[in-house]
Amino acid sequence: MNTFAACSHFNPGSQPGMRCMLVILMFLLVAVKAEAAQTYQWVQYVSDGLQARLITDALVCPAAMVDGESVPMQIRSTAKEEFPITVCFLPLAGKVKNVSIAGTDLPLPKAVPQRILVIGDTGCRLKGKKIQACNDPAAWPFRKGSALVAKIKPDLVIHVGDFHYRETPCPVGNTGCAGSPYGDNWAVWQEDFFSPVGALLSTAPWVMVRGNHELCERGGRGWARTLDPYEWTSDNGCLQSAQPYLVDLGGVTLAVMDVSAAEEDVADKEQSRFFAKQLQDLASIKTPVWLAQHRPIIALEGTTPKPYGDNKTLALAASMAMPANVQAILSGHHHALEVLVYEESFPLQLVMGNGGDELSLGVPPRSDGMEIDGLHVKRGKGMIGVFGYTLLERSGGIESPWTMNSFDYDGKPLLRCAIKGRDADCR
């Protein structure tokens, strides 16, 4: 006999009846709490394979259904005052066919993905005098854009870094950002990324790339707890640059590099040697390689008094050891859309940092013939002042050619490029 049936035998006003009703009330509260606790769930690539992750306000992790069997999730990070959440994870073996949490199926990788979505620099900027109107969908359209892109149902999502931007308070009286949280805490991470990303989070597996906004003095703690592809070991968020991890895209290998702390204006020789060794190790990969790293190596941010936008540390590393099999670099950091093909033997640089943060206006629309850090731009396209996303697409097997299609958040085409090796022909 269940609890509800047993309680029907007691007078509600009697002491046993009151106790019984209290048990029922507690049961209902626990049930509601359990249902409300499961807030965000997704699948992401990590340093040793693939994981399902879950953010919950419960103190324990639920079980997931894996190919029809119940498997308990493990705790990645526990609740703390500024992060009143539990982050759970579950390693996924390569032969897993079905995974669900609380009845919701999670997406699993496709052997040969056809549509790869790339977004970057998506948060809303609040830092000192740089104030973005986070409450205005036109000024910060990431929520609207995520809803649009989720309907496209990509096979994979790559975020090229900079999730966290709300660092200082919204000025008093500014209605554009009034009520916004700030700092490295769960309220900001939820407002800047998890809430606006919405359905897109569970539409496809993700590759998360750490940006400079995820360094320890900025959003490092939230990154380490929730999205970092490496094991969580510390709450200070001061993570060291880690070894790259690889993602099989079917005929192309994506190498995810953490260059978030690479010194930009002056070459740090010790860092350069570190990154050069990582690049050198990629030479043994038998397929073409795409790098996914937040900071571009050599791109264009402005032209006065001369072209700039390169990273001196990464450029030195590339000059020491850039393998011939590295064909393209997928980056953000510059808040614009850029495609750069070089005269010299150097990978195609794609910059896709126009996902939501305050846009850059310094990228030249055409950069053919410009020289930056010893490289000459053969063909260069830039689009400024427009928020949007990019799809890397193919239709067929691993030998099929790739096309880059970029759109604004209304779905209007911005740029279309045929990609071949280190070259791109854009219209």
N, C-alpha and C positions, 0 to 999 in steps of 0.2 A: 504494500500500500504506500503511495507517495505522500509527501508532507502535506500537500493541499487536501487530499482526501482524509488524512488522519485528523487534521485540524477541524474538519467539519463535524466531528463527533463531540467537540467541546463547546460549551456556552462561551460566546465571545467575551462576556463580562467576568467569567471565572478566572482564577489565577492560572490554571493550565491553559485556558483559552488565550489569555493575554501573552503567555510565554510562547505559545504556538504561533500567534500572529506576529510576534517579534521575530521569530525564526524566519517566517515567510518574508517579512520586510527586509531582513538582512540578506536573504537569498536573492531577492529582486534587486537590491542595491548592488550586490556583487555581480549579478548578471549584467546590469546596465553598465557598471564600471568596466567589466571585461570587454563589452562591446565597444565602449567609447575609447578604450585604451589603445586599440590598434589604429594608428593615425596615418602613418606613411610607410609604404613598403615598396621595394624595388629590387632589381637584380643589377649587379655591377661586376665588372672585371676587377680583379685584385692581383696582388703580386704573385700569388700562387694558384691562380685559376679564376673561379667564378664564385660569387656569393649572393645569396638572398639576404637582404637586410630589412629591418623593421624598426621604426621608432614608435615607442609606446610610453604612456604615462603610468603604466603598471610597473610594479617592482620586479616582476618575473617575466620571462620570455615565454610565448606560447609555443605550441608545437606546429610544425608545418606538415602538410601532406605531400609526400614525395613518392610518386608512382604508386599511389594507393596506400602507402604506409605512413603512420604518424611518426614524425622525427622531431625531437625537441630542439628548438633553437638555442644558441648559446649567447651569453651576455658579452657584448663588446665593451660597453661603458655603462656605469651605474649613475643613478641620479645624483645631482649636486644642486646647491641652492640656485645657481645661475643657469643650470641645465637640469630642470626637473623632469628628465626623460630617461628611459632605459633604451639603449641601442642594442638590438639583437642581430645575430648573424647566423647563417647556415651555409657551410661549404657545399657546393654543388659539383658532383662528379660529372665527367664528360658525357656519360651515357644516360643521364637523367632525362626523362621525357615529359613529366608533368610535375609542377610545383604549385601549391596553393597555400595561402594563409587565410584563415577565417573564411573559407569559401571563395576567395578571390584568386583566380589563376594569375601566375606571374609569367612574363615573357621569357623565353629561352633563346639563346643565340641560333641564328641560321648559319649553316655551313658556308654558304656563299651569299652574304648580304647584298641586296640590290640597291637599297636606299639608305644612305648613312646621313643622318642629320648632324650638323656641326653648329654649335652656338657658343658664345663666349661673352664674358664681361657683362653679366646679366643683372647685377644688383643695382640698387638706387643710391646715388652718391649723396652722403651727408658728411662733409668733412670741412670744418672751419667755415670759410666763406664760399666754398663750393657746395651749393645747395640745389638739389634736384627736387622737383615737385612730385614726390612719390605718390601722392594721392590723385594725380592727374594721369589718366591712361594715355594721353597723348605725349606727355613728358616722360613717362616711364611705362612703356607698353608691354613689358615682359609678361605680365599675367595674360593680357589679351593675346599676345603672340603665342604663348604656350598652348592656349586653348585651340588656336588655329592649327598649330603644327601637330598636336595630338591626333587630329582627325586625319592627317596624312598617313599615320601609322608607319613610321620608319622602321627599318630592321635593326638599327643601332643608333644610339645617340652619343655623340662625343661633346663634352663640355670642356673647352680649352682654358678654363680657369677664370678666377675672379668672380666668386659667388657673393662675397660679403663686402658691403660698401657703407653701411650706416654706422659711422665711427663716432660722430659727435652729435649733440642734441640739435633738433630742429629749432631755429630761432623763435623766440616768443613772438606771437602774432603772425607767423608765416602759415597761412592756411594750406599752402601747397604740400607741406610735409607735417602738418599738425598731428600730434598723436603718435608719431613714429617712434619706435624704440631705437636705441643706439647702443653700441658696444659689442663685445664678443660674448654673446649670451644666446640662449635658445630663442628668446623673443625676436631677436634680429635675424637669426638663421631661418626661423620659420617665415618671417615677413619678407626677407630678401630672396629666399629660394624655395623652400618646401611648399608653402602655401600657393604662391603664384605658378609654380611649375605644374601643379594640379595633376590632371590625368596623364600628362606626358611622362611622369615619373614611372608609371607602371605600364607604359605602352610598349617599351622596348628595353633591352639591356643597355646599360650606360658604361661609358668610360669617363672617369672623373680625373681631370688634370688640375694639379695644384697651381694656383696663381700667386702673385706677390701679395695679394690681399689676404691670402691664407697663411702668411708668415705669422710667427708667434706674437709679434707686437700689434697685430691687426686682428684677423679672424682665425688664428691658428688653433685655438682650443675647440671651437665648434667644428672646424674641418677635421681635426684629429679624432673627435668623438664620432662624427656621423659619416663622412664621405671618404676619408683617407683610405687608399687601397692597401695600406700596410697595417700591421698589428698595432692596436692602441696600447701604449705603455705608460703615457704620462699625460697629466691634465694641464701642463703648462703650454702645450701647443708648439713648443720650440723644436720642431722636427728637423733632422738632418736631411739633406738631399739624398734620396735613396737610389738604388740601382734601377734601371729601366725594367719594366715588365712588358711582355709581348702579348699581342692579341692577333689571332689568326683571322684575317678577313677573307680568306679563300683566294689564293693567288697573290695576295699582298699581306705583309706582316706590319702591323702597327706597333711601333716601339714608343712607349709612353715614358717621357723623361721629365723629371722634376728639376726645372731650371728656375724655380721661383725666386731663389736668392742670388742668381747670377748678377754680379756687379755690372751695371750698364754703361756708365760714363768713362770708366777707366778699367782696363783689363786687369783682373786679379789673376796673376799667373798660376797660383796654386789651384784656384777654381778651374782655370782653363785646362790644366793638366788632368784634373779630375774628370771633367766633361769629355776631354779628348779620349781618355781611356774608355769611357762609356761608348763613344762613337766608334772607336776602333773595334770594340767587341761585336758591333753589329755587322761587321764585314763577313762574318761566318754564316750569316743567314742566307739561305739559298734563294729566297724570293725577293722581289722588290720590297723596299722598306719605306714606310711613311713614318715620319716622326710626329708625335703629338706632344707639344710643349708650349707652355703659356707664352713665353717671350720669343718673338721672332729673332732670327740671327741677324739677318740684314734685310731691313725693310725701310719704308719711308714714312716719317711722321711729319716732316716739314722740310722746307727748301731754303730758308733764310737764316744766315747769309749763304749757307751751302747745304746740300741735302744731308739730313740726319735721320736717325731712327734705328740705327744698328745697335747691337749689344756688343760692346768691346770684348767682354770676357768670352762670350760664345763665338764671336768672330775669330778670336785667336785660337780657340779650341778647334773650330772647323778648319782653320788653315793648317793645323797640325795633323788632323785625322778625320776627314770626311769620306766615308766609304763610297765607292761608286754605286753600290746598290741602294743607297738612300736617294729616293727620287723626289720626295715632296716633304715639306714641313708645314704642319697645320698648327696655327698659333692664334692668339688673341692679342691682348695687351694694348695695342693701338685700337682705339674705338672707332673703327672704320672697316671697310671691306677693301682688300688689296689682293692683286695677283701680280707676281713679279717673276719674270723669266730673265735669266742672266746670260750674257755673252759667254762667260767663262763656264767651266764645268762645275756647276753648283746646283743644288736641288731647287726645284720650284718652291717659292715661298707663297703660301696662302695665309692671309690674315683675315680672321672672321670674328672681330671683337665688337661688333655692332649689335649685341644682343639686348641691351637695356640701359647701360650706364650712359652718362652724359657723353655725347658724341664728340669725336675729334674733328676739327675743321682744317687740319694742316696737311692732310694727305693729298698729293697732286692727282688730278684725274687722269693724266697721262704722264708717264715718267720715262718714256723711251729715251735712251742715250744718257741718262743721268748716271753719275758715278758715286758710289758710296762704299767706303772702306775697301777700296781697291777693286770692287766689282762694278761691272757696267751693265745697266739694265737694257736688255734687248727689247723686251716688250713689257710695259707696266700699265696696269689699270687700277684706278682707285675710285671708290665711291664714298662720299662724305655726307654727313647730315641726314642719314636714313637708317632707321632701325630695321633689323631683319635677321634672317637665318639662311643657311646654305645647305643644299643637298648634294652629296657626292653619289652619283647614280650610274648604274650599268644595267644592261638587260641581257642576261645570259650567264655563261660560265666564267671560270677564272681567267680566261684569255680575253674576255669582253672589254672594250675600251670604257674608260670612265668619263663622265661629263659632270662638270660643276655647274649647278643651277642655284642662283641666289635670288631671294625674294624679300620684299618688305613684309611687314606684319599684316598687310591687307591682302597678301597673296600676289601682289604685282611683281612681275619679273624685273630683276635689276641687272643681272649679268649671267651670261651663259658661256662656258669655256669648255672646249674639248681638250682633255688631258692625255698626253702621251709622254710617258717617262718624265723627264725634267722640263717638258715643254707644255705650254698651254696656248691654245688659239681662242681668243675671247671675242664675243660680240656684245 
